[in-house]
Amino acid sequence: MTADVIVFIAAVATIGTIAGVLVIRVPHNRVSWVLLAVTVGFLVMSLSPLLADGPEGAVSGVALFALVLPGFGVFVPLWFPTGAPPTLGWRWVGWLGVVAPATLLTGAGIYSFIEGREALETIDSCVSPGACVMLAGNALTLAAIMCAIASLVVRWVRSAGVERQQLKWLIAPFMVFGIGALAEFGGWQDSVVASIGLTGGLVLIPTAIGVAILKYRLYELDRIISRTVSYTLVIGLLGLVYAAGAVWLPTQVLSGRSSPLFVAASTLAVAALFNPVRRRVTGWVDRRFYRTRYNAEHVTEAFSNRLRTLADMAPLTQDWVEAVWRTVQPSSVGVWVRTRS
């Protein structure tokens, strides 16, 4: 099984599962139905080789340009996460997302069936009316994708609260997918970076969409990022320590010969350093990626220190209210004090 097949199967399984859950749970959100259409497009593309040699490419192309590309490239960024454009002024992008692939497919039909030409993938100039229509469809499709991405940027700038947190879930998956796409189309075809990036992106993007729309543990994104970065750094640092003690040091002392003593010492050093390194790295990462927890811990610690010196009830109550407000951020805070009559 090749890497492309693994990417395809992982993408179809993930998108199909997320689409099914969203259609059942939030059928009023149009993003749910877009993901379902993308799943159908992927399935049609996977089943097209079972057809005769003639219509195979045509069926796969229709699925790609009528369902997959407009769905992922135009309607998901245009409608996510509310199921509607950022404002009514962006509705024309949705119509452009319909007209562009229709133009492209119309040109392909004219080029293949009316003009009797073949080899659609080699078209790079306006050599016939069908080719001109196809080139226009390509340009409109690219314009629709760019406009949809621009609408997502506008939505991000204007967002706040829950919607901002929903949009934050898409940042990391699109970065992973972008790295894979750059590697794939930048000369590193079928490389490990391209395979991992494309696979991870196609799996993580629908997963992030599902989490964001269903609002399941929506506010745990910062914690996920901080823990991922923390343990990646911890594993990397301890791996360097082990490699230095078990591989590099014997080559310098024993002229390249391995020694069980160095391996055992490196293992013990890694075990002894794990907790101190983890605490320091976690604290450093939290200060940069998980600021809410870091600030809450410092506010709580400062309140605990002041609590030892406060004797009067009024400043104690004021400090307690301020600590609760800065850590929990409730909509309202009240203090009930029982007094003796």
Disulfide bonds with the S-S distance in Angstrom:
Cys126-Cys132 1.31
